[in-house]
């Protein structure tokens, strides 16, 4: 068992790993209007590049989660961050849609194990009474990375070109790796590696559990919304709102600030409810219901009269998603044993990734033929559906 102080240090580094993960993947979406124009790509062609990332990311969510449970977060994240940093650097050398798609494929392969590993580390290293806030801290890094990506990418691209922006994120990965390895100095390997006496459950055993299947089905419903917000909003603001790259960079970070606030706050509120005697499921599901009731704001973003109002309504959706995803991940930690957390997170992410792949193949043609409005409409209804799936006929816990 590691000390509380060291546990918080490692959770902070998990926060930065998640931030780096989402920063790296967002660079392309911020630069998409410029790269699409330079390579002469259509929205359909761009959707295939996004598909390449989501495909490898989805596969490695489930395989990477399994590897994290087998080898531990310490070694697993070292390999994952190193691999995806190399893939990020490879973006600086692409010469067209095909090589761009290949670089995205390898980036997704490296990033797949990151979030399962971060959730696993937070669950294993932190006391159960602080599980919600620890998971909220680890996952909120995703929001911070998404917040920082637009202004940092625009600034870096303006000084080093769009290829230099990808190289810069690779350098950040190398810096994180050094800090990560130093953080474990003096710790025995046994304190941060899985116990051979308690091997992870098989995929078949986990899938045999009804509560796990409901978690998978729910994520299949809601994950496409976050993929859409990550990869398509800059293109939406450029195509349908007529905003320049500089204007997009100045505003697109705002919804992710609300995501960050919700990530941290929702975990803390959830832990407070449990501390006051609420059953764990009631605390998590109540906050997720509140989040689901906020998500219809996404549809009204497409109907907003001004870009500023559209950004504001997108912020409501991202705030709701922050509440939702923190409690969803905490619910996984409450439902399965710690040795199965990364595997289960990976399985849910795999289902969400399949939905993300399918949705991205649909988004491009729909946007080319119609507009973004049908996509915003769909994103407004899936969270309530996912909540009903989770609720089911009997409690998860």
VOZA-772869 format. One record per residue: residue in three letters; x, y, z of N, C-alpha, C, O in turn. Coordinates in steps of 0.001 Angstrom, whole numbers, plus 500000, padded with zeros to 6 digits. Example, Ala and Ser with C-alpha at 12.3 -4.5 7.8 and 13.67 -1.06 7.14 Angstrom:
BEGIN
ALA513190494310507800512300495500507800513200496700507800514236496681508465 SER512850497750507080513670498940507140512900500030507870513409501138508039 
This chain:
BEGIN
UNK500853498796500000500000500000500000500877501238500000501826501321500780 UNK500583502190499151501382503401499101500766504475499995499593504389500357 UNK501551505474500345501074506533501232500047507406500525499988507455499296 UNK499237508097501330498224508987500767498876510095499939498376510464498877 UNK499998510620500439500690511685499713501157511202498341500996511900497340 UNK501741509996498307502205509461497027501014509140496116501095509302494898 UNK499925508690496710498734508388495913498223509639495202497854509587494029 UNK498203510777495928497753512015495306498707512459494201498276512950493159 UNK500009512281494438500996512637493409500761511825492143500772512368491039 UNK500549510530492306500326509683491144499008510032490447498923509997489220 UNK497985510368491232496712510768490620496856512064489833496220512240488794 UNK497697512972490333497959514208489584498639513897488260498326514508487238 UNK499575512942488274500223512548487030499242511827486097499344511949484876 UNK498294511075486670497240510482485843496405511584485193496005511471484034 UNK496151512642485946495450513810485413496187514373484193495571514655483165 UNK497509514535484314498279515087483203498367514116482035498434514539480881 UNK498367512806482325498362511820481234497077511933480424497108511920479193 UNK495932512046481129494658512204480432494621513518479661494094513577478550 UNK495188514582480260495236515874479579496051515777478294495645516286477250 UNK497193515124478381498051514963477207497373514111476147497471514399474954 UNK496685513063476583495963512188475668494956512976474835494891512810473617 UNK494176513826475484493142514564474770493707515784474052493148516226473048 UNK494796516324474550495466517407473825495971516890472484495746517522471451 UNK496650515750472492497215515195471269496141514903470226496324515194469044 UNK495021514328470664494005513959469681493237515175469167492695515139468063 UNK493184516250469955492436517427469549493188518305468557492581519133467878 UNK494491518134468469495269518984467564494725518893466139494585519912465461 UNK494421517693465689493907517545464326492562518229464153492332518894463143 UNK491664518073465130490336518669464963490426520190464901489682520820464148 UNK491334520794465687491499522251465646492050522698464298491629523717463751 UNK492998521922463766493640522276462500492913521718461283493346521930460150 UNK491807521003461511491104520336460421490763521258459250491014520879458106 UNK490197522466459482489888523308458320491114523596457449491017523583456222 UNK492259523854458074493482524156457329494027522924456603494413523007455437 UNK494058521783457295494608520557456698493682520037455604494153519590454559 UNK492376520091455830491410519671454815491585520491453539491542519953452432 UNK491783521796453708491969522661452545493292522350451833493334522297450603 UNK494362522147452593495683521893451991495709520588451216496313520518450146 UNK495064519553451737495074518249451078493875518046450145493762516998449509 UNK492984519036450057491827518935449173490851517848449575490315517141448722 UNK490616517711450885489757516647451401488310517117451531488053518292451794 UNK487370516194451347485962516458451633485678516073453079486519515476453751 UNK484483516421453551484095515996454894484018514473454986484314513893456030 UNK483622513831453892483575512376453880484977511793454023485180510824454755 UNK485949512389453320487343511935453431487872512152454843488561511295455395 UNK487547513300455420487977513582456791487349512595457775487987512185458745 UNK486102512218457520485438511272458412486158509926458409486148509216459415 UNK486778509574457293487522508312457225488820508400458020489248507414458621 UNK489445509570458028490641509773458845490272509644460320490985508999461089 UNK489162510255460709488683510137462088488358508679462404488640508196463500 UNK487763507984461432487428506570461617488682505743461928488635504836462759 UNK489808506055461260491044505308461491491488505429462943491922504447463545 UNK491380506634463508491718506828464915490763506058465817491189505337466719 UNK489485506217465567488495505593466450488589504074466378488377503396467383 UNK488905503531465201489041502085465053490139501536465962489889500640466769 UNK491351502071465831492457501553466643492258501879468119492586501070468987 UNK491720503065468403491462503457469785490473502494470437490642502091471588 UNK489449502136469688488417501242470208488977499861470502488722499296471565 UNK489743499318469560490336497994469764491270498007470967491266497078471774 UNK492076499070471083493049499115472165492431499510473499493061499329474541 UNK491226500041473492490530500247474764490323498910475466490619498762476652 UNK489812497941474713489519496652475335490792495840475556490949495222476609 UNK491707495830474577492959495096474760493865495805475764494504495165476599 UNK493912497140475673494753497906476587494273497837478010495079497786478938 UNK492938497836478201492402497683479552492812496352480150493149496262481330 UNK492778495319479320493192493998479785494674493988480161495065493406481173 UNK495495494641479328496925494692479605497214495490480880498109495135481648 UNK496459496562481100496642497343482324496361496497483561497096496570484546 UNK495294495691483510494985494829484647496052493747484818496325493309485936 UNK496650493321483710497651492259483780499014492776484248499681492118485047 UNK499432493943483759500790494436484016500851495609484987501923495942485494 UNK499701496238485249499690497367486172499810498709485465500340498807484358 UNK499310499728486128499294501067485543500695501622485349500953502337484380 UNK501589501303486251502952501846486191503625501520484859504062502425484149 UNK503711500255484521504369499855483283503486500136482063503976500534481006 UNK502177499923482228501267500082481101501257501488480545501335501679479332 UNK501161502477481424501129503855480939502477504312480387502524505148479485 UNK503551503781480908504866504105480349504920503730478873505359504521478039 UNK504470502515478559504467502060477169503468502836476324503770503208475190 UNK502279503081476869501228503740476090501611505167475719501492505559474558 UNK502071505949476701502408507342476425503603507430475477503636508293474598 UNK504582506545475650505722506537474742505305506258473313505781506910472384 UNK504411505284473132503979504906471789503175506027471129503422506374469974 UNK502205506595471869501376507600471210502148508903470975501800509655470064 UNK503174509186471762503988510373471508504757510229470194504904511196469447 UNK505245509020469916505899508767468634504904508914467483505235509462466431 UNK503687508421467692502661508543466660502289510000466426502043510408465291 UNK502247510790467506501961512215467356503042512902466529502750513735465671 UNK504300512539466800505403513113466022505287512747464544505656513539463676 UNK504774511549464256504648511098462869503697511983462064503821512064460842 UNK502751512646462730501828513550462027502562514684461320502077515221460324 UNK503724515043461836504475516149461238505019515792459860505484516670459134 UNK504967514510459492505573514068458230504555513547457225504944513004456191 UNK503254513701457504502242513177456581502241513995455290502582515177455277 UNK501841513318454195501853513978452883500487513953452202500344514430451076 UNK499488513400452879498159513340452293497192512596453174497554512186454276 UNK495958512408452712494945511738453543495341510336453991495037509946455118 UNK496018509565453124496374508192453480497372508155454632497155507444455613 UNK498452508905454526499448508908455599498903509568456857499282509201457969 UNK498012510544456680497368511149457848496516510112458565496521510044459794 UNK495784509307457803494975508260458404495819507226459131495428506737460190 UNK496994506885458560497888505931459218498410506484460539498467505771461541 UNK498794507769460535499282508388461767498191508407462830498454508169464009 UNK496960508691462400495844508699463353495594507296463905495270507130465081 UNK495748506293463044495551504909463483496516504557464613496111503984465624 UNK497789504898464440498776504559465466498607505429466718498892504979467827 UNK498151506655466544497866507495467707496759506860468551496865506784469775 UNK495709506410467889494614505761468608495049504497469316494592504214470423 UNK495942503724468679496439502494469299497181502792470593497061502045471564 UNK497950503884470616498676504245471822497787504824472908498009504588474095 UNK496769505591472494495927506269473479494850505375474078494318505683475144 UNK494521504273473411493459503395473896493592502961475346492606503012476081 UNK494785502530475793494904502056477182494923503170478227494876502875479421 UNK494992504434477823495249505519478773494148505682479818494427505657481017 UNK492912505848479382491829506110480333491538504888481203491343505051482407 UNK491500503648480643491367502499481549492472502455482602492219502132483763 UNK493705502784482190494803502788483150494649503865484201494936503636485376 UNK494192505051483785494012506149484734492930505816485758493107506070486950 UNK491811505248485305490738504866486226491223503781487176490940503833488373 UNK491943502807486660492462501721487486493386502261488574493268501881489739 UNK494310503152488189495227503717489167494499504479490262494834504350491439 UNK493498505279489877492744506048490863492002505140491836491942505427493031 UNK491437504046491329490702503115492179491640502372493121491328502208494300 UNK492783501922492616493692501102493417494481501904494444494723501427495553 UNK494879503108494085495793503860494949495086504755495961495705505182496935 UNK493796505049495751493100505986496619492087505253497501491518504241497093 UNK491871505764498695490896505173499628489494505236499010489156506225498359 UNK488663504179499206487322504159498612486468505386498932485641505788498114 UNK486657505984500108485866507164500464486225508375499610485453509330499528 UNK487390508338498978487804509435498097487846508996496643488489509637495811 UNK487160507904496339487200507338494993486596508277493959487152508442492873 UNK485477508887494280484822509772493320485689510951492934485824511263491751 UNK486285511615493927487119512777493634488396512356492923488891513086492064 UNK488945511181493270490163510704492610489888510399491141490680510769490274 UNK488782509733490855488421509444489467488079510737488740488436510910487575 UNK487382511652489431487082512945488825488341513701488455488408514322487393 UNK489362513652489342490626514319489056491312513684487852491769514383486947 UNK491382512352487847492061511672486750491367511927485411492027512230484418 UNK490049511806485383489331511973484123489221513432483707489066513726482522 UNK489301514357484673489181515771484318490366516246483494490297517285482836 UNK491454515483483531492570515829482658492155515876481208492689516668480431 UNK491190515022480829490691515032479458490117516402479103490344516914478006 UNK489367516992480044488788518302479800489865519375479694489786520260478842 UNK490874519294480567491948520288480534492701520209479211493011521231478599 UNK492995518977478774493659518826477490492838519406476361493379520028475446 UNK491526519205476424490648519744475393490543521264475466490375521930474444 UNK490643521817476691490621523269476859491892523891476283491849524898475576 UNK493017523263476604494302523818476183494573523618474701495298524406474095 UNK494004522577474111494323522233472727494075523377471739494971523692470955 UNK492889524016471742492671525050470726493646526224470803494290526521469798 UNK493792526920471963494717528066471959496168527651471760496908528333471052 UNK496591526542472372497975526102472206498255525680470769499313525985470219 UNK497298524976470166497488524533468792497554525712467836498429525769466973 UNK496628526655467988496629527832467110497912528630467289498516529069466311 UNK498331528821468551499553529582468807500772528877468227501603529500467566 UNK500875527561468481502034526808467991502045526763466466503094526932465844 UNK500877526535465866500811526479464404501167527819463775501752527868462693 UNK500810528910464458501133530233463908502630530516463926503122531317463131 UNK503362529856464839504811530062464948505621528965464263506682529233463698 UNK505116527719464315505891526593463790505223525889462617505785524950462053 UNK504021526340462245503271525638461215502496524481461808502750524066462938 UNK501538523956461033500702522899461608501499521632461883501149520876462789 UNK502544521384461135503377520204461404504127520381462733504275519426463497 UNK504586521576462998505279521847464252504384521667465465504859521323466548 UNK503064521905465284502128521722466399502097520259466840502032519973468035 UNK502143519336465883502157517916466231503479517525466896503495516739467842 UNK504579518076466398505883517768467004505945518260468446506544517609469302 UNK505326519408468714505354519975470060504627519083471053505082518928472187 UNK503504518494470647502780517610471568503580516333471852503501515775472946 UNK504342515880470866505195514718471094506253515025472150506574514174472978 UNK506788516233472119507783516633473120507178516665474517507842516304475489 UNK505924517093474623505258517096475924505122515682476468505228515466477676 UNK504887514721475583504805513334476016506107512840476613506102512100477597 UNK507228513244476022508533512842476553508761513432477941509318512770478817 UNK508334514666478139508483515308479454507657514567480499508119514345481618 UNK506430514183480132505575513452481085506212512125481461506189511737482630 UNK506771511436480506507386510138480790508492510256481836508600509409482723 UNK509305511291481735510375511502482715509780511706484109510242511107485080 UNK508741512566484203508103512832485500507465511565486066507543511319487270 UNK506844510771485220506171509539485643507161508543486235506908507965487292 UNK508260508347485569509263507397486054509895507879487353510173507073488241 UNK510124509179487473510699509717488701509743509578489882510185509419491020 UNK508438509636489622507442509570490703507447508225491412507005508136492557 UNK507934507185490763507947505851491369509272505516492052509446504409492561 UNK510190506454492063511477506183492703511275505887494194510567506613494891 UNK511899504826494663511797504463496067510623503577496407510520503091497533 UNK509714503351495430508561502482495675508889501065495225509408500878494124 UNK508595500057496057508785498676495605507815498346494486506678498819494485 UNK508252497544493542507401497203492395506097496561492829505073496742492170 UNK506114495811493929504908495101494383503790496041494785502622495652494778 UNK504134497288495141503103498228495598502302498820494452501243499405494678 UNK502792498677493221502098499281492078501856498304490951501570498720489829 UNK501964497015491222501694495999490211500619495068490719500466494905491929 UNK499859494443489805498759493584490230499243492335490942500346491850490691 UNK498414491824491824498754490632492592498451489376491790497364489223491232 UNK499436488477491744499234487217491030498173486358491711497580485478491087 UNK497939486620493001496962485818493740495533486178493362494612485404493622 UNK495337487338492754494008487773492365494013488185490899493992489379490599 UNK494039487234489991494045487568488566492727488204488152491689487980488775 UNK492786488995487098491573489635486599490593488590486096490992487534485605 UNK489310488891486221488275487986485715488350487926484195488839488852483548 UNK487865486834483641487860486700482182486801487620481589485861488029482271 UNK486971487938480298485956488735479608484604488013479654483561488641479837 UNK484637486693479485483394485937479489482668486056480831481447486205480876 UNK483444485987481931482830486100483255482215487481483463481129487600484031 UNK482903488516483007482366489876483150481118490070482296480137490664482744 UNK481159489564481065480020489746480166478803488934480602477680489209480179 UNK479033487940481442477907487149481955477091487916482988475976487518483323 UNK477649489024483498476963489817484520476044490847483872476480491646483044 UNK474776490822484254473809491741483668474166493203483870473964494022482973 UNK474702493542485059475038494938485323476165495425484425476190496594484042 UNK477101494537484083478188494912483173477634495116481768478034496051481074 UNK476728494258481347476134494422480014475379495737479903475386496366478845 UNK474735496155480971474031497442480931475009498619480831474735499611480156 UNK476139498494481505477168499514481383477661499619479939477882500716479427 UNK477830498472479296478290498463477898477245499103476985477583499922476131 UNK475994498735477162474938499263476306474770500764476480474536501485475510 UNK474888501231477712474751502664477963475859503441477268475606504481476661 UNK477089502937477355478187503668476722478075503654475204478479504610474543 UNK477537502592474655477283502550473212476373503705472802476514504262471713 UNK475451504051473675474512505132473364475162506509473433474994507316472519 UNK475914506791474520476322508181474725477697508544474184477959509726473958 UNK478588507580473966479938507923473531480005508673472199480853509556472061 UNK479149508367471203479244509109469945479116510622470095479649511375469280 UNK478415511066471126478267512516471319479617513154471627479947514205471079 UNK480393512524472498481684513103472842482655513019471667483450513936471459 UNK482604511941470902483425511864469697483068513001468735483949513616468135 UNK481791513266468599481340514356467729481876515703468205482379516491467404 UNK481772515964469491482255517239470024483778517361469914484295518458469700 UNK484492516255470056485950516299469955486421516574468540487319517390468333 UNK485821515899467554486389515883466221485695516780465194486271517074464146 UNK484462517220465481483712517899464443483328519344464739482984520083463816 UNK483377519761465984482902521112466303483719522204465607483121523151465096 UNK485055522124465560485787523154464793485344523222463326485199524308462764 UNK485131522051462715484674522038461330483270522626461219482964523321460250 UNK482414522352462205481068522948462216481141524468462300480462525174461554 UNK481969524965463213482083526415463372482660527071462118482303528202461787 UNK483539526373461431484110526913460195483105526861459052482923527845458335 UNK482449525708458881481576525498457728480246526222457850479798526871456904 UNK479606526112459024478251526642459146478181527974459885477179528682459795 UNK479236528316460612479234529590461322480211530594460719480252531752461137 UNK481005530150459728481922531050459020483045531611459870483522532715459608 UNK483476530877460881484519531382461780485903531025461258486101529964460666 UNK486853531920461482488241531685461096488914530761462106488383530509463187 UNK490107530254461730490845529385462642491162530110463945491056529526465023 UNK491552531381463850491876532148465053490647532311465942490746532195467164 UNK489490532579465337488259532743466113487847531429466773487386531418467915 UNK488014530323466048487698529014466616488596528730467815488128528279468860 UNK489897529000467652490832528779468741490529529617469962490810529216471091 UNK489945530805469725489644531711470832488407531304471613488237531726472756 UNK487525530478471008486247530170471652486012528696471962485289528379472906 UNK486605527791471190486225526394471288486635525764472609486120524708472977 UNK487546526391473319487975525844474604486930526026475705486961525325476717 UNK486014526960475508485072527314476567484213526124477019484098525901478224 UNK483594525337476093482803524197476570483609523218477411483065522581478313 UNK484903523093477122485712522127477853486086522631479251486425521831480123 UNK486029523933479469486181524460480827485018523980481690485206523579482839 UNK483826524026481126482655523549481866482735522035482092482290521536483125 UNK483295521316481139483519519887481331484456519642482504484203518765483330 UNK485537520413482582486511520276483671485866520563485026486062519808485978 UNK485102521644485116484422521990486370483507520856486812483480520484487985 UNK482760520313485857481816519245486191482539517968486592482099517280487513 UNK483635517638485924484401516440486269484803516442487735484561515474488457 UNK485415517528488168485891517627489544484726517743490520484666517024491518 UNK483801518656490222482689518910491141481776517721491308481318517449492418 UNK481496516995490223480579515866490295481153514748491153480424514104491908 UNK482456514518491039483078513492491870482997513836493344482732512972494180 UNK483228515112493662483189515539495051481768515463495611481561514992496729 UNK480799515925494832479405515883495292478953514438495490478263514121496459 UNK479347513572494563478987512156494674479557511536495945478861510807496651 UNK480832511827496237481447511308497461480757511862498707480589511146499694 UNK480359513130498664479666513736499806478328513040500059477960512796501208 UNK477607512725498993476325512045499146476513510664499784475741510266500655 UNK477543509943499344477820508626499914478214508762501381477798507959502217 UNK479018509783501694479452509998503073478269510310503989478320510026505185 UNK477206510892503433476019511218504224475015510065504294473904510231504798 UNK475405508914503793474570507732503944473794507302502723473055506319502777 UNK473946508023501607473252507602500390473859506286499905475077506121499980 UNK473061505354499416473637504188498733474448504659497523474105505655496885 UNK475515503943497219476394504377496131475652504541494813475833505532494106 UNK474810503556494486474103503637493220473187504854493170473101505531492146 UNK472507505130494272471597506279494286472356507579494054471897508440493303 UNK473511507727494690474300508943494514474743509111493063474579510183492480 UNK475311508040492478475806508135491099474660508361490113474749509221489237 UNK473577507578490261472485507635489295471691508934489385471187509415488370 UNK471571509513490587470863510785490720471593511895489968470974512683489253 UNK472907511949490136473680512965489426473655512727487922473630513681487144 UNK473662511472487510473597511173486079472235511538485487472153511934484324 UNK471175511408486272469850511828485802469818513336485591469288513811484587 UNK470378514083486522470453515550486355471199515887485074470785516762484314 UNK472293515191484845473072515432483636472251515124482381472251515904481428 UNK471561513999482385470779513604481210469701514630480874469402514868479703 UNK469123515232481906468064516223481680468592517540481114467823518353480600 UNK469914517747481209470520518959480655470925518816479185471105519819478495 UNK471067517593478709471658517384477388470830517855476195471422518095475143 UNK469510518003476278468797518554475126469271519937474691468943520390473594 UNK470044520612475548470602521910475150471440521788473884471599522764473151 UNK471977520602473620472817520415472444472062520700471154472623521288470229 UNK470807520295471079470036520530469858469838522017469611469906522482468473 UNK469594522757470686469351524191470526470610524941470107470526526065469613 UNK471788524322470304473025524954469832473002525104468319473481526104467786 UNK472444524112467622472379524181466158471409525258465682471531525759464565 UNK470436525614466540469422526606466161469755528005466653469041528958466343 UNK470833528136467417471185529425468023471447530477466956471979530181465886 UNK471061531714467267471200532789466298472615533302466127472934533882465089 UNK473465533106467110474832533625467045475818532521467437475457531601468170 UNK477055532609466955478067531634467379478287531623468888478512530564469473 UNK478225532790469519478449532870470962477376532085471719477687531370472671 UNK476115532216471298475031531476471948475189529983471691474930529170472578 UNK475610529619470488475843528208470178476918527621471086476766526515471605 UNK478004528365471273479071527917472162478550527762473586478914526817474286 UNK477692528699474015477119528632475354476286527378475555476375526737476603 UNK475481527022474567474644525826474678475487524548474587475176523546475232 UNK476549524590473785477475523453473770478131523282475138478417522164475565 UNK478363524392475811478965524338477143478049523624478126478519522915479016 UNK476732523813477967475781523112478827475897521601478602475906520821479554 UNK475986521205477332476144519780477032477417519226477647477398518142478231 UNK478523519950477526479788519452478048479787519435479575480398518555480182 UNK479114520390480197478958520374481652478196519120482075478569518443483034 UNK477124518825481343476334517626481639477174516367481426477097515426482216 UNK477959516350480377478794515173480116479818514976481239480111513842481619 UNK480360516069481768481309515956482868480699515307484092481314514445484720 UNK479473515727484434478763515102485549478538513623485255478746512759486107 UNK478110513361484033477765512003483632478966511070483668478916510019484307 UNK480059511448482981481167510513482787481902510232484092482373509115484307 UNK482006511237484968482660510996486256481890509968487073482480509059487656 UNK480579510115487111479771509174487884479642507823487189479512506793487851 UNK479677507824485872479653506553485144480911505742485449480829504546485729 UNK482069506392485395483319505685485692483383505246487159483878504163487471 UNK482883506091488041482857505724489458481921504553489687482195503691490522 UNK480820504516488954479877503406489037480547502098488630480273501050489215 UNK481427502153487625482174500958487239483052500502488404483094499317488734 UNK483760501468489029484608501129490171483829500561491338484350499747492101 UNK482574500987491484481723500464492554481159499079492216480816498308493113 UNK481067498773490932480368497568490489481276496352490415480856495246490756 UNK482520496541489973483429495407489798484607495525490769484849496585491346 UNK485329494421490936486516494428491786487604495289491148487632495464489930 UNK488505495827491984489552496709491472490411496021490421490908496673489502 UNK490593494696490550491421493975489583490770493917488207491432493605487218 UNK489448494222488140488715494165486874488345495542486339487672495643485313 UNK488772496602487015488335497945486637488794498320485238487979498723484408 UNK490107498192484963490618498600483653489995497772482538489673498302481475 UNK489823496460482777489196495605481771487769496049481495487348496115480340 UNK487023496354482551485626496758482374485526498130481718484694498337480834 UNK486370499067482146486395500377481483486728500194480007486125500832479145 UNK487700499310479717488063499053478332486921498451477532486708498811476374 UNK486184497526478154485043496925477462483972497962477156483420497982476056 UNK483676498826478130482676499862477864483177500820476786482416501246475917 UNK484478501156476855485043502029475837485025501398474463484860502092473460 UNK485195500076474408485130499364473134483743499522472519483609499809471330 UNK482714499333473344481342499504472842481093500936472391480472501174471355 UNK481590501897473189481440503288472800482205503602471533481744504383470701 UNK483378502993471382484176503221470189483529502659468940483586503277467877 UNK482906501479469061482169500922467916481079501904467486480903502179466299 UNK480357502421468472479320503404468155479931504664467550479363505262466637 UNK481112505068468075481789506242467533482231506037466101482116506954465288 UNK482737504851465768483137504561464393481938504650463456481996505295462409 UNK480858503994463851479673504008463005479125505415462830478737505813461731 UNK479099506163463929478545507518463849479416508428462995478893509266462261 UNK480749508277463078481621509128462280481502508835460796481638509739459973 UNK481250507579460446481033507261459038479729507843458520479566508063457320 UNK478804508089459438477523508687459059477612510208459032477026510849458159 UNK478345510793459986478379512256460126478874512923458855478255513875458379 UNK479986512439458293480540513079457094479541513188455961479284514293455482 UNK478961512067455511477973512153454432476740512990454781476224513717453932 UNK476263512891456034475097513694456430475406515185456322474593515961455819 UNK476598515583456803476982516991456745477160517436455301476732518533454942 UNK477785516606454461477979516969453055476651517124452332476518517979451457 UNK475670516306452687474393516340451974473392517301452599472626517951451888 UNK473397517393453940472413518227454617473114519320455424473479520365454886 UNK473296519065456714473949520026457604474301519302458895474155518084458999 UNK474767520067459877475075519483461184473841519352462077473909518700463119 UNK472725519953461694471546519980462564471044518595462964470749518389464141 UNK470928517619462026470482516285462462471413515640463488470962514877464342 UNK472711515945463407473665515370464353473447515968465745473479515253466746 UNK473227517268465797472949517909467084471648517375467689471545517206468904 UNK470666517113466840469394516577467339469616515202467981469092514929469061 UNK470380514353467327470638513017467875471383513100469208471118512324470126 UNK472318514050469305473112514164470539472283514633471718472712514517472866 UNK471096515162471445470256515697472515469429514628473221468865514898474281 UNK469342513431472666468414512439473222469096511186473768468450510403474464 UNK470369510972473478470964509671473806471273509498475296471251508372475792 UNK471558510573476014471878510424477436470663509958478248470807509067479085 UNK469472510529478028468307509979478744468076508501478430467701507728479311 UNK468299508110477178468155506696476821469166505847477589468826504787478115 UNK470418506324477650471463505593478369471127505467479853471389504429480460 UNK470546506522480445470185506466481867469117505400482115469188504661483098 UNK468137505324481229467092504312481369467668502904481252467226501986481942 UNK468656502740480375469318501435480250470020501068481550469909499935482019 UNK470736502011482127471444501744483380470486501442484517470754500582485356 UNK469387502142484541468418501939485624467850500522485568467755499844486591 UNK467478500084484376466994498723484190465845498347485098465131499209485610 UNK465677497066485289464597496566486146465038496309487579464214496198488486 UNK466361496216487771466859496034489126468141496819489269468815497074488271 UNK468506497215490496469675498061490702470968497404490227471096496180490207 UNK471933498264489841473244497754489476473971497166490674474715496195490534 UNK473760497754491866474507497332493049473578496665494056474025496240495122 
